[in-house]
Amino acid sequence: MAFARDPWTALREWAREGDVVALQFPGRSMHMVTDPDLIERVLVSEAASFTTSTAQRQTFEGIEDDAVTATEGERWKRLRRALQPAFTRQGIREYGDRMATRTADHVGGWDDRERVDLLAEMRLLALQILGDTLLGVDVDGDEATVHEAADALVAKTDFRRPGQLLPDWVPTPTNRRFRLAVGDLDAYVADALADADPGEDTVAGVLLAAQERGDVSMAEVADNLTGLLLAGHDSSAVTLTYAWYELSRHPEIREGLVDEGEHVVGDFGGLPDAGDFEDLTRTRNVVRETLRLYPPAFATSRETTERVTLGGYELPAGTQLMLPQWVLHRDDRFWDDPDAFDPSRWERDVDRPEYAYFPFSGGPRHCIGMRFARLELTLALATMVQRVILDVSVDGPLTFTPSISLRPENDISATVHRV
């Protein structure tokens, strides 16, 4: 099967057959949508006619059943309202100093010419930033518990794994690993919530205050914190990994970030903060371009709630849809030299459909942590380039795990050069 052998090439080849393509997989059928205007209809203007897909709900079954990622309808609206106070624009800006400080402390622990596992280091950093700022959870010493749960979820949702079509209750090694990891993570989250203070301007505090008001249940508090722990650190970690992979291949771009940081921050080795975000134009463009080429979620899924017409197809209620960022972000209808890493493309005024680029999805169900992630990625990268040069190497041609997260299949290591 072409998709099992090389899903990334298969997606792009199928897209050439039309803007809406019917696909049949073992045990599942869906329609892939690759027209930006149709995607805008699905995610934004006609969002009421679509909901989370059955596939997405199954993905999070057993780990985030009561989280905003896996719910729909009025329950989803209630959970989204409960979470929103933790994600205000001003509240997120106040995390900036701690994001940069955590980053400086982390890279400060690397020795000159030390060889590091780049993804592992970025996962540690992203989790520490997330716990210290948005979530208000102490993760120091417990990172392995969160990482193992994230790894088990990625393994469970890898659609090339043996036994993928078997029910979750079948005791395959992957399913056993997943249940054990979820149990450990549940215990960690319960302990973290027991130590949290309701009313604090963190996700834990905001959710606990909502629980005391009767707006959410404790199961919903725990599962939403779990979901943000997993997705919030993993997406940022892979993005920073791919950013450094590209900066290592394009030293002139990295040098441009160093020059920008010296100009904006004003003190070589100083720490950027949220007030510098808008002026860190080149750094933000590197983040944008990394998210274009390597979207952490390579496809968004939806399901029709009623009969709709898309691209000439009459689709009944219950039709599964795939909206693949991987395809749209590399489509030569919208991007010059689409496979090239070119942050300068974001400096040019191009008439491009809005939903040719949607790394954080879009519409009412867009990623609630979008502003946090953009600030974190920009400040972390701006902090790192002032302190280290990473000489990145990959074990073979860069390939990806076809799963819930666009993880590299290869080992990606880096030699640290202090500056």
C-alpha positions in Angstrom: 0.0 0.0 0.0 1.5 3.3 -1.1 0.4 5.1 2.1 2.0 2.6 4.4 5.3 2.7 2.4 5.5 6.5 2.2 2.5 8.4 3.6 4.0 11.9 2.8 4.5 11.2 -0.9 1.1 9.5 -1.1 -0.8 12.4 0.4 0.8 14.8 -2.1 0.1 12.5 -5.1 -3.5 11.9 -4.1 -4.0 15.7 -3.8 -3.2 16.0 -7.5 -6.4 14.0 -8.3 -8.6 16.8 -7.1 -9.5 19.2 -4.2 -11.7 16.5 -2.6 -10.5 12.9 -3.0 -12.3 9.8 -1.6 -9.8 7.5 0.2 -10.2 4.0 1.4 -8.0 2.6 4.2 -8.3 -0.8 6.0 -11.4 -0.4 8.2 -11.9 3.3 7.4 -12.9 5.6 4.6 -12.5 9.3 4.4 -12.4 12.3 2.0 -9.2 14.4 1.8 -9.8 18.1 1.3 -7.0 20.2 -0.1 -8.7 23.4 -1.3 -8.0 26.3 1.1 -11.5 27.8 0.5 -13.2 24.5 1.3 -11.0 24.1 4.4 -12.1 27.5 5.5 -15.7 26.4 5.1 -15.1 23.3 7.2 -13.1 25.0 10.0 -14.7 28.5 10.1 -17.7 29.7 8.1 -19.7 26.4 8.3 -18.1 25.0 11.4 -21.5 24.1 12.9 -21.9 21.4 10.2 -18.7 19.6 11.3 -17.3 18.2 14.5 -14.3 16.3 15.8 -14.0 13.0 13.9 -14.5 9.6 15.2 -10.8 8.9 14.5 -9.8 11.8 16.7 -12.0 10.7 19.6 -10.6 7.2 19.3 -7.0 8.6 19.2 -7.5 10.1 22.7 -9.6 7.3 24.1 -8.2 6.1 27.5 -6.0 9.2 28.1 -8.0 12.4 27.3 -11.6 11.2 27.2 -12.9 14.2 29.2 -10.6 16.8 27.6 -11.5 19.6 25.2 -9.6 17.7 22.4 -12.0 14.8 22.5 -15.4 16.3 23.2 -18.0 18.0 21.1 -21.2 20.1 21.2 -22.2 21.8 24.4 -19.7 19.9 26.5 -16.8 21.1 24.3 -18.1 24.7 24.6 -18.3 24.5 28.4 -14.8 23.1 28.6 -13.4 25.7 26.2 -15.0 28.5 28.3 -13.5 27.0 31.5 -10.0 27.0 30.0 -10.1 30.4 28.3 -9.1 32.5 31.3 -5.7 30.8 31.4 -5.1 31.8 27.7 -5.7 35.5 27.6 -3.3 37.6 25.5 -2.0 39.6 28.5 -1.7 36.5 30.7 0.5 34.7 28.1 2.7 37.8 27.6 3.5 37.7 31.4 5.1 34.3 30.9 7.7 35.6 28.5 10.5 36.3 31.1 10.2 32.8 32.5 10.2 31.2 29.1 13.6 32.9 28.3 15.0 32.2 31.7 14.2 28.5 31.6 15.7 28.3 28.1 18.9 30.1 29.2 19.2 27.8 32.2 18.7 24.7 30.1 21.3 25.4 27.4 23.6 26.8 30.1 23.9 23.2 31.3 25.5 22.0 28.1 29.2 21.7 27.8 31.2 23.1 24.9 31.5 20.4 22.2 29.1 18.1 24.1 27.0 15.8 21.9 23.3 15.9 22.8 20.2 14.1 21.6 18.5 17.2 20.1 14.9 16.0 20.3 15.3 14.7 23.9 16.8 18.0 25.0 14.0 20.0 23.3 11.4 17.8 25.0 12.9 18.5 28.4 13.1 22.2 27.7 9.6 22.5 26.3 8.1 20.5 29.3 10.0 22.6 31.8 8.7 25.9 30.2 5.2 24.6 30.0 5.1 23.4 33.7 6.8 26.6 34.9 4.5 29.0 33.1 1.1 28.0 31.7 0.3 24.9 33.7 1.7 25.9 37.0 2.9 22.3 37.6 6.3 21.2 39.0 7.7 18.8 36.4 11.3 18.7 37.7 12.2 15.1 38.3 8.9 13.8 36.7 9.7 14.5 33.1 10.1 10.8 32.3 6.5 10.1 33.4 5.1 12.6 30.9 7.5 11.7 28.1 6.7 8.0 28.4 3.0 8.7 28.2 3.6 10.9 25.1 5.8 8.2 23.5 3.1 5.5 24.3 0.4 7.6 22.6 2.6 8.2 19.6 3.3 4.4 19.3 -0.4 3.6 19.7 -1.5 6.0 17.0 1.3 5.0 14.5 -0.9 3.7 11.7 1.9 1.4 10.4 2.3 -0.6 13.7 1.4 -4.2 13.7 -2.0 -4.9 15.3 -3.3 -1.4 14.6 -6.8 -2.6 13.7 -7.1 -4.7 16.8 -9.4 -3.4 19.7 -7.6 -1.5 22.4 -8.5 -4.2 25.0 -6.3 -6.8 23.1 -3.1 -7.0 25.2 -0.6 -6.3 22.5 2.7 -4.9 23.7 1.7 -1.4 22.5 -1.6 -1.5 24.3 0.0 -2.8 27.5 2.6 -0.1 27.4 -0.1 2.6 26.8 -2.2 1.5 29.8 0.8 1.4 32.1 2.0 4.8 31.0 -1.4 6.4 31.3 -1.7 5.0 34.8 1.5 6.6 35.9 0.6 9.9 34.3 -2.8 9.9 35.9 -1.2 9.4 39.3 1.3 12.3 38.6 -1.5 14.6 37.5 -3.6 13.8 40.5 -0.6 14.7 42.8 0.1 17.9 40.9 -3.6 19.0 41.2 -3.5 18.2 45.0 -0.7 20.7 45.3 -2.3 23.4 43.0 -4.0 26.5 44.3 -7.5 27.2 42.8 -7.7 30.6 41.3 -4.0 31.0 40.3 -3.5 32.3 36.8 -2.4 28.9 35.5 -4.4 26.1 33.8 -4.4 24.1 37.0 -5.6 27.0 39.1 -8.2 28.1 36.5 -9.6 24.6 36.1 -9.7 23.9 39.9 -11.6 27.2 40.4 -14.1 26.1 37.7 -14.5 22.8 39.4 -15.2 24.5 42.7 -17.9 26.5 40.9 -19.4 23.3 39.6 -18.6 24.2 36.0 -16.4 21.2 35.3 -15.8 17.8 37.0 -12.5 16.6 38.5 -12.2 14.1 35.6 -12.4 17.0 33.2 -9.9 19.0 35.2 -7.4 16.1 35.1 -7.9 15.1 31.5 -7.5 18.7 30.2 -4.3 19.1 32.2 -3.1 15.8 30.8 -3.9 16.9 27.3 -2.0 20.1 27.6 1.0 18.4 29.2 1.3 16.0 26.3 0.5 18.1 23.3 1.8 21.4 24.7 5.4 20.1 25.2 5.6 17.6 22.3 4.5 20.1 19.5 7.0 22.7 20.7 9.8 20.2 21.1 9.5 18.9 17.5 9.3 22.4 16.1 12.4 23.5 17.9 14.2 20.4 16.8 13.3 21.0 13.1 14.2 24.7 13.5 17.7 23.8 14.6 18.0 21.1 11.9 17.4 23.8 9.3 19.5 26.5 11.0 22.4 24.1 11.0 22.0 23.6 7.3 21.6 27.3 6.7 24.2 29.1 8.9 23.6 32.4 7.2 20.0 32.4 8.5 21.2 31.5 12.0 23.6 34.4 11.9 20.8 36.7 10.9 18.9 35.7 14.0 22.0 36.4 16.1 22.3 39.9 14.6 18.5 40.5 15.2 18.8 39.4 18.8 21.7 41.7 19.5 19.8 44.6 17.9 16.4 43.9 19.6 17.5 42.8 23.0 20.3 45.3 23.1 22.7 43.3 25.2 24.6 40.3 23.8 23.5 37.4 26.0 20.6 39.3 27.4 17.1 37.7 27.6 14.3 38.6 25.3 10.8 39.1 26.7 7.3 39.3 25.4 7.8 43.0 24.6 10.4 42.0 22.0 8.2 39.5 20.2 7.0 41.8 17.4 10.5 43.1 16.8 12.0 39.6 16.5 10.8 39.5 12.9 13.4 37.1 11.5 13.0 34.8 14.4 9.3 34.7 14.1 9.7 34.0 10.4 12.0 31.0 11.1 9.2 29.7 13.4 6.6 30.3 10.7 8.7 28.5 8.1 9.4 25.6 10.4 5.7 25.2 11.1 5.1 25.3 7.4 7.5 22.6 6.4 7.1 20.5 9.6 3.6 21.0 11.0 3.5 19.1 14.3 0.0 17.9 13.5 0.4 16.9 9.8 -3.4 16.7 9.3 -6.6 18.0 10.9 -9.7 15.7 11.0 -13.4 16.5 11.0 -16.7 14.7 10.6 -19.9 16.0 9.0 -22.9 16.4 11.3 -25.3 16.8 8.5 -25.4 16.4 4.7 -23.0 18.8 3.0 -21.7 19.5 -0.4 -17.9 20.0 -0.8 -16.2 20.3 -4.1 -19.1 18.7 -5.9 -19.3 15.8 -3.5 -22.5 15.1 -1.7 -21.3 14.0 1.7 -23.8 12.4 4.2 -23.7 13.0 8.0 -20.9 11.0 9.6 -18.4 11.4 6.7 -14.8 11.5 7.9 -12.7 14.4 6.5 -8.9 14.8 6.5 -7.5 18.3 6.0 -3.7 17.7 5.6 -1.5 20.6 6.6 1.4 18.6 5.1 -0.1 18.9 1.6 -1.3 22.5 1.8 1.9 23.8 3.3 3.9 22.2 0.4 1.5 23.0 -2.5 3.2 24.7 -5.4 -0.1 26.5 -6.2 0.5 28.7 -3.1 4.2 28.5 -2.4 7.3 29.2 -4.5 9.8 26.4 -4.2 7.6 24.8 -1.6 10.1 22.2 -0.3 12.8 24.8 0.4 13.4 26.3 3.9 13.1 30.0 3.1 12.0 32.2 6.1 12.4 35.3 3.8 9.2 34.2 2.0 7.3 35.6 4.9 8.7 39.1 4.2 7.1 39.2 0.7 3.6 40.3 0.1 1.9 37.4 -1.6 -1.8 36.9 -2.5 -2.2 33.5 -0.9 -5.5 31.9 0.5 -5.6 32.1 4.3 -6.0 28.4 4.7 -3.0 27.4 2.6 -1.3 27.7 6.0 -3.0 26.5 9.2 -0.5 24.9 11.6 -2.8 25.5 14.6 -6.0 24.4 12.7 -8.6 27.2 12.6 -12.0 28.4 13.5 -13.7 27.9 16.8 -11.7 24.7 17.5 -8.3 26.2 16.7 -5.5 25.2 19.1 -6.2 27.0 22.3 -2.4 27.3 23.0 -1.6 29.0 19.7 -0.5 32.3 21.2 1.5 30.6 24.0 3.3 28.4 21.4 4.2 31.2 19.1 5.6 33.3 22.0 7.5 30.3 23.5 9.0 29.2 20.2 10.2 32.7 19.3 11.7 33.6 22.7 13.3 30.1 23.2 14.9 30.3 19.7 16.0 33.9 20.2 17.5 32.9 23.6 19.4 29.9 22.3 21.0 31.4 19.2 22.7 34.0 21.4 24.3 31.3 23.5 25.1 28.3 21.3 25.6 27.1 17.8 24.3 23.5 17.3 25.9 21.4 14.6 23.1 19.0 13.8 23.4 15.6 12.2 20.8 13.1 11.3 21.1 9.3 11.1 20.2 8.9 7.5 17.7 10.9 5.3 15.2 12.7 7.5 12.0 10.7 7.8 8.9 11.0 10.1 6.7 8.9 12.2 3.2 8.7 10.7 1.4 9.3 14.0 -0.4 11.9 16.0 2.8 14.0 16.1 5.3 14.6 13.3 8.2 13.1 15.2 11.4 12.3 13.4 12.1 8.6 12.9 15.8 9.3 12.8 18.1 10.0 15.6 18.9 13.7 15.5 22.0 14.7 17.5 23.8 18.0 17.8 27.3 19.1 18.8 27.2 22.2 21.1 29.5 25.1 20.4 29.3 27.8 23.0 29.5 31.4 21.8 
